[in-house]
């Protein structure tokens, strides 16, 4: 029986090896229509997509495309589906509903999203595996179990090597969840589902200036210089020259340590952001993806699994300007496409191993009128230091000002530019309603493009909205989160006031 299960799992992985996957997130203030997004996927040859829920609008976009979908049970529903009756209802509403000719080609159900993340302090530790088991049981009962497998996408922080032996061969699951992980892995092995993990070499650089830059990429010295000093694993003599391989093999060692060293692994998320941090740039993202896609095209695995194809879902498809910035300002800039479906840099999405080319942009995109909201330097209120700071803070607490950070695409704007950028992103997010460009008389609408150099002042798409409501800024202090942005622009604003 075990041999049959493993054989079935290998068959699944052979199917997965055809084509490339991508994560489609929808945390944006204004969104392109789902059918436009689905066409973007198909135009660029994506055969697999991973979404973070089973939203009816998104599912309707995928219907009839044939694209293999990994849909998801969000973390806030894990407790509900840890009960079998809840799991049955969820499967009926989100899997069975689309299981018809011309429906959605569902291949996986992601049970939660990084539910064992350290930052969650154990919130989901006791409900995730019961939820996983019940979802798979419900899939089996409904007749979907042979073709649809449940898995749990985890963050790479669920495993590590001990501080006194920081090499991949010493990898083990975190002590606080070791029992939970062993239970989950055994179940995945039994059901024929892969282990899904999110690996982000970018995060090794973020906030750690001592981390060797080249070690985050696949091309030593950017293809021209010497390789960085390798991490030598004395236990097996393997030299690691990039953090992706080292991270993946640490997981392989952790799986082997509990008796499942051959369990198939899928990379649920991997990518590089293009703004929001000094290392989140288009050139670095292009370099990272060039190396990653070349590796995938070669069919070469990692040192501990040299013959295993690396199955990945790139992260992500589009920029999402409404994502939480708690992990970092870069969170809103993971897309290989901009918010309106324009490609950022060349990619070898066909996995041919040839010269990367610019992906195809989204077709049929409709925009709001070409107008912008900028600082009104003639306003009598512009000299009111408190009013100016509060209104910028108000705008940035309700729209995306991450590009204004140090080392970011708009980080070199002057004082007026900072205020104008803040006012414009709010105005665009609100659909350009008149009341969204007032700010106590500090703002004015212009029909001249306010963009400056590499800093793009966007005109938003005329698509779906998250339903935010425009309200005139008041003199009340913005929420605490806004001060993360306000602090970054206040110095420049004070220069404006003093001039």
C-alpha positions as CSV (number, residue, x, y, z in Angstrom):
1,X,0.0,0.0,0.0
2,X,2.8,2.4,0.9
3,X,4.4,1.8,-2.5
4,X,1.1,2.5,-4.2
5,X,0.7,5.8,-2.3
6,X,4.3,6.9,-3.2
7,X,3.7,5.9,-6.8
8,X,0.5,8.0,-6.9
9,X,2.5,11.0,-5.4
10,X,5.1,10.6,-8.1
11,X,2.5,10.7,-10.8
12,X,1.1,13.9,-9.4
13,X,4.6,15.4,-9.4
14,X,5.2,14.4,-13.0
15,X,2.1,16.4,-13.9
16,X,3.3,19.3,-11.9
17,X,6.6,19.4,-13.7
18,X,4.9,20.8,-16.8
19,X,4.7,24.5,-16.7
20,X,5.2,27.3,-14.2
21,X,3.0,28.5,-11.4
22,X,2.3,31.9,-9.9
23,X,0.6,33.4,-6.9
24,X,-2.4,35.6,-7.7
25,X,-3.1,37.9,-4.7
26,X,-6.0,40.3,-4.7
27,X,-5.1,42.7,-1.8
28,X,-5.4,45.8,-4.0
29,X,-7.4,49.0,-3.6
30,X,-8.5,48.7,-7.3
31,X,-8.4,45.5,-9.2
32,X,-8.4,44.4,-12.8
33,X,-11.4,42.2,-13.7
34,X,-10.8,38.4,-13.0
35,X,-11.2,37.5,-16.7
36,X,-8.5,40.0,-17.6
37,X,-6.3,38.5,-15.0
38,X,-7.0,35.0,-16.2
39,X,-6.2,36.0,-19.7
40,X,-2.9,37.5,-18.5
41,X,-2.0,34.2,-17.0
42,X,-2.8,32.3,-20.2
43,X,-1.1,34.9,-22.5
44,X,2.1,34.3,-20.5
45,X,2.0,30.6,-20.4
46,X,1.2,30.0,-16.7
47,X,-0.3,26.6,-16.3
48,X,-0.7,26.7,-12.6
49,X,-2.0,29.4,-10.2
50,X,-2.2,29.7,-6.4
51,X,-4.8,31.9,-4.8
52,X,-5.4,32.7,-1.1
53,X,-9.1,31.9,-0.8
54,X,-11.8,30.6,-3.0
55,X,-13.5,34.0,-3.8
56,X,-16.3,33.5,-6.2
57,X,-15.1,36.4,-8.4
58,X,-11.6,35.0,-8.7
59,X,-13.0,31.5,-9.3
60,X,-15.3,32.8,-12.1
61,X,-12.2,34.2,-13.8
62,X,-10.4,30.9,-13.7
63,X,-13.4,28.9,-14.9
64,X,-12.9,27.4,-18.3
65,X,-9.2,28.3,-18.6
66,X,-7.9,24.8,-17.7
67,X,-5.3,26.4,-15.5
68,X,-4.5,24.2,-12.5
69,X,-5.5,26.0,-9.4
70,X,-4.5,25.8,-5.7
71,X,-7.3,27.3,-3.8
72,X,-7.1,28.0,-0.1
73,X,-8.8,27.9,3.3
74,X,-7.9,31.2,4.9
75,X,-6.3,31.1,8.4
76,X,-9.4,32.6,10.0
77,X,-11.5,29.6,8.8
78,X,-9.1,26.9,10.1
79,X,-11.0,26.4,13.4
80,X,-14.2,26.0,11.5
81,X,-13.0,23.3,9.1
82,X,-11.1,21.5,11.9
83,X,-14.6,20.2,12.5
84,X,-15.6,17.6,9.9
85,X,-19.0,19.0,9.2
86,X,-17.4,22.4,8.6
87,X,-14.9,20.9,6.3
88,X,-17.7,19.1,4.3
89,X,-19.5,22.4,3.9
90,X,-16.4,24.2,2.8
91,X,-15.6,21.5,0.2
92,X,-19.1,21.5,-1.1
93,X,-19.2,25.3,-1.5
94,X,-15.7,25.8,-2.9
95,X,-14.7,22.6,-4.7
96,X,-17.8,20.6,-5.7
97,X,-19.4,23.8,-6.9
98,X,-16.8,24.2,-9.6
99,X,-16.3,20.5,-10.5
100,X,-18.0,20.5,-13.9
101,X,-16.9,20.6,-17.5
102,X,-15.8,24.2,-18.1
103,X,-15.4,24.8,-14.3
104,X,-12.2,25.4,-12.3
105,X,-9.4,22.8,-12.6
106,X,-8.7,22.5,-8.9
107,X,-5.6,20.4,-8.0
108,X,-4.8,21.5,-4.5
109,X,-6.4,23.0,-1.4
110,X,-4.0,25.0,0.7
111,X,-5.2,24.6,4.3
112,X,-4.1,27.9,5.8
113,X,-1.3,30.2,4.8
114,X,1.9,29.9,6.9
115,X,-0.2,29.0,10.0
116,X,2.9,28.0,12.0
117,X,4.6,31.3,11.5
118,X,6.5,32.4,14.7
119,X,4.7,35.7,14.6
120,X,1.4,34.0,15.2
121,X,2.5,32.7,18.6
122,X,0.9,29.4,18.2
123,X,-2.6,30.7,17.3
124,X,-3.2,28.0,14.7
125,X,-0.9,25.2,15.9
126,X,-3.7,23.1,17.4
127,X,-6.3,23.5,14.6
128,X,-4.2,23.3,11.4
129,X,-3.5,19.6,11.1
130,X,-7.1,18.6,12.2
131,X,-8.3,21.0,9.5
132,X,-5.9,19.4,6.9
133,X,-7.1,15.9,7.7
134,X,-10.8,16.9,7.6
135,X,-10.5,18.8,4.3
136,X,-8.8,15.8,2.7
137,X,-11.4,13.5,4.2
138,X,-14.2,15.7,2.9
139,X,-12.5,15.8,-0.6
140,X,-12.4,12.0,-0.5
141,X,-16.0,11.7,0.5
142,X,-17.1,14.0,-2.2
143,X,-15.3,12.0,-4.9
144,X,-12.5,14.6,-5.4
145,X,-9.7,12.9,-3.4
146,X,-8.0,11.2,-6.2
147,X,-7.4,14.4,-8.2
148,X,-7.4,17.1,-5.4
149,X,-5.0,17.0,-2.6
150,X,-4.9,19.1,0.6
151,X,-1.6,20.5,1.8
152,X,-0.4,23.3,4.2
153,X,1.9,26.0,2.8
154,X,4.4,26.8,5.5
155,X,7.0,29.5,6.0
156,X,10.6,28.4,6.0
157,X,10.8,29.4,9.7
158,X,9.3,26.0,10.6
159,X,12.7,24.4,10.3
160,X,16.3,25.5,11.0
161,X,19.8,24.2,11.9
162,X,21.1,24.6,15.5
163,X,23.3,27.7,16.1
164,X,26.3,25.5,16.9
165,X,26.0,23.6,13.6
166,X,24.3,25.9,11.1
167,X,24.6,23.7,8.0
168,X,21.8,22.1,5.9
169,X,22.5,18.5,7.0
170,X,21.7,19.5,10.6
171,X,18.2,20.7,9.6
172,X,15.3,19.9,12.0
173,X,11.8,21.2,12.6
174,X,11.3,23.8,15.3
175,X,11.2,22.3,18.7
176,X,7.9,24.0,19.6
177,X,6.1,22.4,16.7
178,X,8.1,19.3,16.1
179,X,5.3,17.0,17.1
180,X,2.7,18.9,15.0
181,X,5.0,18.8,11.9
182,X,5.7,15.1,12.3
183,X,1.9,14.5,12.4
184,X,1.4,16.7,9.3
185,X,4.2,15.2,7.3
186,X,3.1,11.7,8.0
187,X,-0.4,12.6,6.8
188,X,0.8,14.2,3.6
189,X,2.9,11.1,2.9
190,X,-0.2,8.9,3.4
191,X,-2.5,11.1,1.3
192,X,-0.1,11.5,-1.6
193,X,0.2,15.3,-1.2
194,X,3.4,17.3,-1.5
195,X,5.0,19.4,1.3
196,X,4.6,23.1,0.4
197,X,7.1,25.6,1.6
198,X,7.7,29.4,0.9
199,X,11.3,30.3,0.5
200,X,12.5,33.9,0.2
201,X,16.2,34.6,-0.3
202,X,15.4,38.3,-0.3
203,X,14.5,38.1,3.4
204,X,18.0,36.9,4.2
205,X,19.2,40.4,3.0
206,X,16.4,42.4,4.5
207,X,17.5,44.0,7.7
208,X,20.9,42.2,7.7
209,X,23.6,44.2,6.2
210,X,26.2,41.6,7.1
211,X,24.6,38.9,4.8
212,X,26.7,38.4,1.6
213,X,24.7,39.9,-1.3
214,X,25.7,37.4,-3.9
215,X,24.6,34.5,-1.7
216,X,21.0,35.5,-2.2
217,X,21.3,34.9,-6.0
218,X,22.0,31.9,-8.3
219,X,24.7,33.6,-10.3
220,X,28.0,34.2,-8.4
221,X,29.3,37.7,-8.8
222,X,26.3,38.5,-11.1
223,X,27.7,36.1,-13.6
224,X,31.0,38.0,-14.0
225,X,32.8,37.7,-10.6
226,X,34.0,35.0,-8.3
227,X,31.5,32.9,-6.3
228,X,31.0,34.0,-2.7
229,X,32.8,32.0,0.0
230,X,30.7,28.8,0.1
231,X,29.0,27.4,3.2
232,X,30.7,24.1,3.6
233,X,28.7,21.3,5.2
234,X,31.3,19.2,6.9
235,X,28.9,16.3,7.3
236,X,28.8,15.5,3.6
237,X,31.4,17.8,2.0
238,X,28.8,19.8,0.1
239,X,29.6,23.4,-0.8
240,X,26.6,25.8,-0.8
241,X,26.9,29.0,-2.9
242,X,23.4,30.3,-2.6
243,X,20.8,30.5,0.2
244,X,18.0,28.9,-1.8
245,X,19.8,25.6,-2.1
246,X,20.9,25.8,1.6
247,X,17.4,26.5,2.7
248,X,15.8,23.8,0.6
249,X,18.3,21.2,1.7
250,X,17.8,22.2,5.4
251,X,14.1,21.2,4.9
252,X,15.1,17.9,3.2
253,X,17.3,17.1,6.2
254,X,14.4,18.0,8.5
255,X,12.1,15.6,6.6
256,X,14.7,12.9,6.6
257,X,15.2,13.3,10.3
258,X,11.6,12.2,10.9
259,X,11.6,9.4,8.4
260,X,10.2,11.1,5.2
261,X,13.3,12.2,3.3
262,X,11.7,11.5,0.0
263,X,8.5,13.4,0.4
264,X,7.9,15.6,-2.6
265,X,8.3,19.3,-2.0
266,X,6.6,22.2,-3.8
267,X,7.8,25.8,-3.5
268,X,4.5,27.6,-2.8
269,X,6.1,31.0,-2.9
270,X,9.4,32.4,-4.2
271,X,10.2,35.8,-5.6
272,X,11.8,39.2,-5.2
273,X,10.2,42.5,-4.5
274,X,10.9,45.6,-6.6
275,X,10.3,48.5,-4.2
276,X,10.0,49.3,-0.5
277,X,13.6,48.6,0.5
278,X,17.1,49.3,-0.6
279,X,17.5,45.7,-1.9
280,X,14.0,45.6,-3.4
281,X,14.8,46.9,-6.8
282,X,14.0,45.9,-10.4
283,X,17.6,45.0,-11.3
284,X,17.9,42.7,-8.3
285,X,14.5,41.1,-9.0
286,X,15.5,40.6,-12.7
287,X,18.8,39.0,-11.6
288,X,17.1,36.7,-9.1
289,X,14.4,35.5,-11.5
290,X,16.9,35.0,-14.3
291,X,18.9,32.6,-12.1
292,X,15.8,30.9,-10.6
293,X,14.1,30.3,-14.0
294,X,17.4,29.1,-15.6
295,X,17.7,26.6,-12.7
296,X,14.2,25.4,-13.2
297,X,14.6,25.1,-17.0
298,X,17.8,23.0,-16.5
299,X,15.9,20.4,-14.5
300,X,18.7,20.4,-11.9
301,X,17.7,20.1,-8.3
302,X,19.6,21.0,-5.1
303,X,22.7,19.1,-3.7
304,X,20.6,16.7,-1.6
305,X,18.1,16.2,-4.4
306,X,20.1,16.7,-7.5
307,X,17.7,15.0,-9.9
308,X,14.5,16.4,-8.6
309,X,12.8,19.1,-10.6
310,X,12.1,22.2,-8.5
311,X,8.4,22.9,-8.7
312,X,7.5,26.6,-8.0
313,X,4.8,29.1,-7.8
314,X,6.3,32.5,-8.3
315,X,5.4,35.3,-5.9
316,X,3.6,37.1,-7.2
317,X,1.6,38.0,-10.2
318,X,0.7,41.7,-9.4
319,X,1.7,44.4,-6.9
320,X,-0.9,44.6,-4.1
321,X,-1.1,48.1,-2.6
322,X,-3.4,47.1,0.2
323,X,-1.3,44.3,1.8
324,X,-0.1,44.7,5.4
325,X,3.4,46.3,5.7
326,X,4.0,44.8,9.1
327,X,6.7,42.5,7.6
328,X,8.2,45.4,5.7
329,X,7.3,48.0,3.1
330,X,8.4,45.7,0.3
331,X,5.2,43.6,0.9
332,X,3.3,45.6,-1.6
333,X,5.8,45.2,-4.4
334,X,6.2,41.5,-5.1
335,X,4.5,41.5,-8.5
336,X,6.3,40.6,-11.7
337,X,3.6,42.9,-13.1
338,X,2.6,46.3,-12.0
339,X,-0.9,47.0,-10.5
340,X,-2.3,47.5,-14.0
341,X,-0.7,44.4,-15.6
342,X,2.5,45.9,-17.2
343,X,5.6,43.7,-17.0
344,X,8.5,45.1,-15.0
345,X,11.4,43.2,-16.5
346,X,12.3,40.4,-19.0
347,X,11.6,36.8,-17.9
348,X,12.0,33.4,-19.4
349,X,8.5,32.3,-18.4
350,X,8.6,29.5,-21.1
351,X,11.5,27.9,-19.2
352,X,13.4,27.5,-22.5
353,X,16.7,28.4,-21.0
354,X,17.1,31.1,-23.6
355,X,17.2,34.9,-23.6
356,X,14.5,36.3,-21.3
357,X,11.9,38.5,-23.0
358,X,9.3,41.0,-21.7
359,X,6.1,39.2,-20.6
360,X,2.9,40.1,-22.4
361,X,1.0,42.9,-20.7
362,X,-2.6,42.7,-19.6
363,X,-5.0,43.4,-22.4
364,X,-8.1,45.7,-22.4
365,X,-7.1,47.6,-19.3
366,X,-9.3,50.6,-18.6
367,X,-8.0,53.6,-16.6
368,X,-9.5,56.4,-14.6
369,X,-9.1,59.8,-16.4
370,X,-5.6,61.2,-16.7
371,X,-5.6,63.6,-13.8
372,X,-3.6,63.8,-10.6
373,X,-3.9,65.3,-7.1
374,X,-0.9,67.3,-6.0
375,X,0.1,69.8,-3.3
376,X,-1.4,73.2,-3.9
377,X,1.6,75.5,-3.2
378,X,-0.6,78.5,-3.4
379,X,-2.8,77.4,-0.5
380,X,-2.8,79.7,2.5
381,X,-2.7,76.6,4.7
382,X,0.6,75.3,3.3
383,X,2.5,77.1,6.1
384,X,0.5,75.3,8.7
385,X,3.1,72.7,9.7
386,X,0.6,70.6,11.8
387,X,-2.1,70.6,9.1
388,X,0.3,69.6,6.4
389,X,1.8,66.8,8.4
390,X,-1.6,65.5,9.6
391,X,-3.0,65.5,6.1
392,X,0.0,63.6,4.6
393,X,-0.3,61.2,7.5
394,X,-4.0,60.7,6.8
395,X,-3.3,60.0,3.1
396,X,-0.5,57.5,3.8
397,X,-2.5,55.7,6.4
398,X,-5.2,54.9,3.9
399,X,-3.1,54.5,0.7
400,X,0.2,53.1,-0.4
401,X,3.2,55.5,0.4
402,X,5.8,52.7,0.5
403,X,7.7,54.1,-2.5
404,X,8.6,57.2,-0.4
405,X,10.9,55.2,1.9
406,X,14.7,55.5,2.0
407,X,16.3,53.8,-1.0
408,X,12.9,53.3,-2.7
409,X,11.7,54.5,-6.2
410,X,10.4,57.8,-4.9
411,X,12.8,58.2,-2.0
412,X,14.6,61.2,-3.5
413,X,11.6,63.5,-4.0
414,X,11.7,67.0,-2.7
415,X,9.2,68.2,0.0
416,X,6.5,69.2,-2.4
417,X,6.9,65.9,-4.2
418,X,6.5,63.9,-1.0
419,X,3.2,65.7,-0.2
420,X,2.0,65.4,-3.8
421,X,2.7,61.7,-4.0
422,X,0.8,61.0,-0.8
423,X,-2.2,63.1,-1.9
424,X,-2.2,61.4,-5.3
425,X,-2.1,57.8,-4.1
426,X,-5.1,58.5,-1.9
427,X,-7.0,60.3,-4.6
428,X,-6.4,57.4,-7.1
429,X,-7.3,54.8,-4.5
430,X,-10.6,56.6,-3.9
431,X,-11.5,56.5,-7.6
432,X,-10.7,60.2,-8.1
433,X,-13.8,61.5,-6.4
434,X,-13.7,65.2,-5.9
435,X,-13.7,65.0,-2.1
436,X,-10.5,62.9,-2.1
437,X,-8.4,65.9,-3.4
438,X,-9.1,68.6,-0.8
439,X,-7.0,68.0,2.3
440,X,-8.2,71.2,4.0
441,X,-7.3,73.2,0.8
442,X,-3.8,71.8,0.6
443,X,-4.4,69.8,-2.6
444,X,-5.5,70.6,-6.1
445,X,-6.3,68.5,-9.2
446,X,-4.0,68.8,-12.2
447,X,-4.1,67.3,-15.7
448,X,-0.3,67.4,-16.1
449,X,1.5,64.2,-15.3
450,X,3.2,64.7,-11.9
451,X,5.7,61.9,-12.2
452,X,9.3,62.7,-11.6
453,X,12.1,60.7,-13.0
454,X,11.9,57.1,-11.8
455,X,9.0,58.0,-9.4
456,X,5.7,57.2,-11.1
457,X,2.6,59.0,-10.0
458,X,0.0,56.5,-11.0
459,X,-3.4,56.9,-12.6
460,X,-5.4,54.0,-11.2
461,X,-7.4,51.4,-13.1
462,X,-11.2,51.7,-13.5
463,X,-11.7,48.3,-12.0
464,X,-13.1,46.6,-8.9
465,X,-12.6,48.5,-5.7
466,X,-12.2,47.3,-2.1
467,X,-15.0,49.7,-1.2
468,X,-13.0,52.4,0.6
469,X,-14.9,55.6,1.2
470,X,-13.4,59.0,0.6
471,X,-13.5,61.3,3.6
472,X,-12.0,64.8,3.8
473,X,-8.8,64.8,5.9
474,X,-9.2,66.5,9.2
475,X,-6.7,67.9,11.6
476,X,-7.0,64.8,13.8
477,X,-3.7,62.9,14.1
478,X,-3.5,59.9,11.8
479,X,-3.5,56.3,13.2
480,X,-0.2,55.1,14.8
481,X,0.7,53.1,11.7
482,X,0.6,56.2,9.6
483,X,3.5,57.7,11.5
484,X,5.8,55.1,10.0
485,X,5.3,57.1,6.8
486,X,4.9,60.5,8.3
487,X,8.3,60.3,10.1
488,X,10.0,59.6,6.7
489,X,8.5,62.7,5.1
490,X,8.2,65.2,8.0
491,X,11.8,66.4,7.7
492,X,11.2,67.3,4.0
493,X,7.9,68.9,4.8
494,X,9.5,71.1,7.5
495,X,11.9,72.3,4.9
496,X,9.0,73.3,2.7
497,X,7.3,75.2,5.6
498,X,10.5,77.0,6.5
499,X,11.2,78.2,2.9
